[in-house]
Amino acid sequence: MVERARERLRGYSNATVVVEDGQALSVPDQSFGAVLCSLGLMFFPDPARGLAEFHRVLRPGGRAAVTVTTTIERSYNGRINRAIAQHVPALGAANTRFFSLGNDPARLRSLFERAGFREVEATTETHRFTLPSFDAFFSPFEGGGGSSGQVFIALSEEARRSVRDELRREHGDTGGPIEIDVELRIVSGQR
């Protein structure tokens, strides 16, 4: 993902791709006019610390915005994570933590406010992904793509078959297109 971003930004003089700890950025205070964190904050060990860091690096009047998924049922990877968790119980606890941030809009607003943001706004949007087939949805996981895919390929063949079959049933695999609705919570605040 990082290398792909670097490739896409080649030739631009006003953008740099770096890998950093979002809870301890190495940039000076008030360095940016905007901070965007798309589908990342829920993976921070301490989201409140991350938001405080976003606030620190924003210039006065700057705005931070985050997107998080609302529930495991309304996320793209959540369906496979839920099916895998039947075979890897520890993943169930991780799922609860990752999805708890977006399923309560008041909690996320409160985290923003405690970090020092004002004019906090929260909205929810649903995006529909249409894929040509179940295989188009599932093949990246079978290939070990992303953290969900890495856990999937580590399962026994029997467990992988069980996960695959459960997801086929859930998506009503007819050999044609499948649709996946993903619900996102979008929250922003001004410094």
C-alpha positions as CSV (number, residue, x, y, z in Angstrom):
1,M,0.0,0.0,0.0
2,V,2.8,2.4,0.9
3,E,4.8,1.6,-2.3
4,R,1.6,2.1,-4.4
5,A,1.1,5.5,-2.8
6,R,4.7,6.5,-3.6
7,E,4.3,5.4,-7.2
8,R,1.1,7.4,-7.6
9,L,2.7,10.5,-6.1
10,R,5.9,10.4,-8.2
11,G,6.4,13.8,-9.9
12,Y,4.6,15.8,-7.2
13,S,6.8,18.1,-5.3
14,N,4.2,19.0,-2.6
15,A,3.5,15.5,-1.3
16,T,5.6,12.9,0.5
17,V,4.7,9.4,1.7
18,V,6.1,8.4,5.1
19,V,5.3,5.6,7.5
20,E,4.8,6.8,11.1
21,D,3.1,6.0,14.3
22,G,-0.1,8.0,14.2
23,Q,0.0,8.4,17.9
24,A,3.5,10.0,17.9
25,L,4.1,11.9,14.7
26,S,7.6,13.3,14.1
27,V,6.4,16.6,12.7
28,P,6.3,19.9,14.5
29,D,3.2,21.4,16.1
30,Q,0.8,23.1,13.7
31,S,2.4,21.7,10.5
32,F,-0.8,20.9,8.5
33,G,-4.0,22.6,7.4
34,A,-5.9,19.2,7.3
35,V,-5.5,15.7,8.7
36,L,-7.4,12.8,7.0
37,C,-7.5,9.3,8.5
38,S,-9.5,6.9,6.4
39,L,-10.3,3.5,7.9
40,G,-7.3,3.7,10.2
41,L,-8.2,5.2,13.6
42,M,-10.0,2.0,14.7
43,F,-6.6,0.1,14.5
44,F,-4.8,2.6,16.7
45,P,-4.0,1.0,20.1
46,D,-5.2,4.3,21.7
47,P,-7.5,6.3,19.4
48,A,-7.8,9.2,21.9
49,R,-4.0,9.6,21.7
50,G,-4.1,9.5,17.9
51,L,-6.8,12.3,17.9
52,A,-4.8,14.4,20.3
53,E,-1.8,14.0,18.0
54,F,-3.9,15.0,15.0
55,H,-5.0,18.1,16.9
56,R,-1.4,18.9,17.8
57,V,-0.1,18.9,14.2
58,L,-3.1,21.0,12.9
59,R,-2.8,24.7,12.4
60,P,-5.5,26.8,14.1
61,G,-8.6,26.6,12.0
62,G,-7.4,23.4,10.4
63,R,-9.8,20.4,10.3
64,A,-9.3,16.7,11.0
65,A,-11.6,14.0,9.5
66,V,-11.7,10.3,10.1
67,T,-13.8,7.5,8.6
68,V,-14.4,4.3,10.5
69,T,-16.7,1.4,9.8
70,T,-19.9,1.2,11.9
71,T,-20.4,-2.5,12.5
72,I,-18.9,-5.8,11.5
73,E,-22.0,-6.6,9.6
74,R,-21.7,-3.4,7.6
75,S,-18.0,-3.6,6.7
76,Y,-16.2,-5.1,3.7
77,N,-13.7,-7.3,5.6
78,G,-16.0,-7.7,8.6
79,R,-17.9,-10.5,7.0
80,I,-14.8,-12.7,6.5
81,N,-13.5,-11.7,9.9
82,R,-16.7,-12.8,11.6
83,A,-16.6,-16.2,9.7
84,I,-12.9,-16.7,10.6
85,A,-13.5,-15.8,14.3
86,Q,-15.5,-19.1,14.6
87,H,-12.1,-20.8,14.1
88,V,-9.8,-18.3,15.7
89,P,-11.6,-17.0,18.9
90,A,-9.0,-14.3,19.5
91,L,-10.1,-12.6,16.3
92,G,-13.6,-12.2,17.8
93,A,-12.1,-10.0,20.5
94,A,-10.2,-7.9,17.9
95,N,-13.3,-7.5,15.9
96,T,-15.2,-6.2,18.9
97,R,-12.4,-3.6,19.5
98,F,-12.0,-2.5,15.9
99,F,-15.8,-2.0,15.3
100,S,-16.6,-0.5,18.7
101,L,-15.2,2.9,17.6
102,G,-17.7,3.4,14.8
103,N,-20.8,1.8,16.2
104,D,-21.4,4.6,18.7
105,P,-21.3,8.0,17.1
106,A,-21.5,9.8,20.5
107,R,-18.3,8.0,21.7
108,L,-16.4,9.1,18.6
109,R,-17.7,12.7,18.9
110,S,-16.7,12.7,22.5
111,L,-13.1,11.5,21.7
112,F,-12.8,14.4,19.2
113,E,-14.1,16.9,21.8
114,R,-11.7,15.6,24.5
115,A,-8.8,15.9,22.1
116,G,-9.6,19.7,21.8
117,F,-11.6,19.8,18.6
118,R,-14.6,22.1,18.2
119,E,-17.4,22.2,15.6
120,V,-17.4,18.4,15.6
121,E,-19.6,17.0,12.9
122,A,-20.6,13.3,12.4
123,T,-22.4,11.7,9.5
124,T,-23.1,8.2,8.4
125,E,-22.9,7.1,4.7
126,T,-23.5,3.8,3.0
127,H,-21.6,2.8,-0.1
128,R,-22.6,-0.1,-2.2
129,F,-19.8,-2.2,-3.8
130,T,-20.9,-4.3,-6.8
131,L,-18.5,-7.1,-7.6
132,P,-18.8,-9.3,-10.7
133,S,-19.0,-12.5,-8.7
134,F,-18.4,-14.1,-5.3
135,D,-15.0,-15.1,-6.5
136,A,-14.1,-11.5,-7.2
137,F,-14.9,-10.7,-3.6
138,F,-13.2,-13.7,-2.0
139,S,-10.1,-14.3,-4.1
140,P,-8.0,-11.5,-2.5
141,F,-8.6,-13.2,0.9
142,E,-7.7,-16.7,-0.5
143,G,-4.5,-15.2,-1.8
144,G,-3.6,-13.9,1.6
145,G,-4.4,-10.2,0.9
146,G,-4.5,-7.9,3.9
147,S,-4.6,-9.0,7.6
148,S,-7.8,-10.9,7.1
149,G,-6.3,-12.9,4.2
150,Q,-3.2,-13.7,6.2
151,V,-5.3,-15.1,9.0
152,F,-7.5,-17.0,6.4
153,I,-4.5,-18.7,4.7
154,A,-3.2,-19.8,8.1
155,L,-6.4,-21.8,8.8
156,S,-6.6,-25.6,8.2
157,E,-8.1,-26.6,4.8
158,E,-11.3,-27.7,6.5
159,A,-11.6,-24.3,8.3
160,R,-10.9,-22.4,5.0
161,R,-13.6,-24.4,3.3
162,S,-16.1,-23.7,6.1
163,V,-15.4,-20.0,6.0
164,R,-15.7,-20.0,2.2
165,D,-19.0,-21.9,2.3
166,E,-20.5,-19.7,5.0
167,L,-19.7,-16.6,3.0
168,R,-21.1,-18.1,-0.2
169,R,-24.3,-18.8,1.6
170,E,-24.4,-15.3,3.1
171,H,-23.9,-13.6,-0.2
172,G,-26.3,-15.9,-2.1
173,D,-23.7,-16.9,-4.7
174,T,-25.6,-17.3,-7.9
175,G,-22.6,-17.0,-10.2
176,G,-23.4,-13.4,-11.0
177,P,-22.7,-10.1,-9.4
178,I,-22.9,-9.6,-5.6
179,E,-23.5,-6.4,-3.7
180,I,-21.9,-5.4,-0.4
181,D,-23.2,-2.4,1.5
182,V,-20.5,-0.7,3.6
183,E,-21.5,1.8,6.2
184,L,-19.0,4.4,7.3
185,R,-19.1,6.9,10.1
186,I,-17.4,10.2,9.1
187,V,-16.4,12.5,11.9
188,S,-14.5,15.8,11.6
189,G,-13.6,18.6,13.9
190,Q,-11.8,21.9,13.7
191,R,-8.8,23.0,15.7
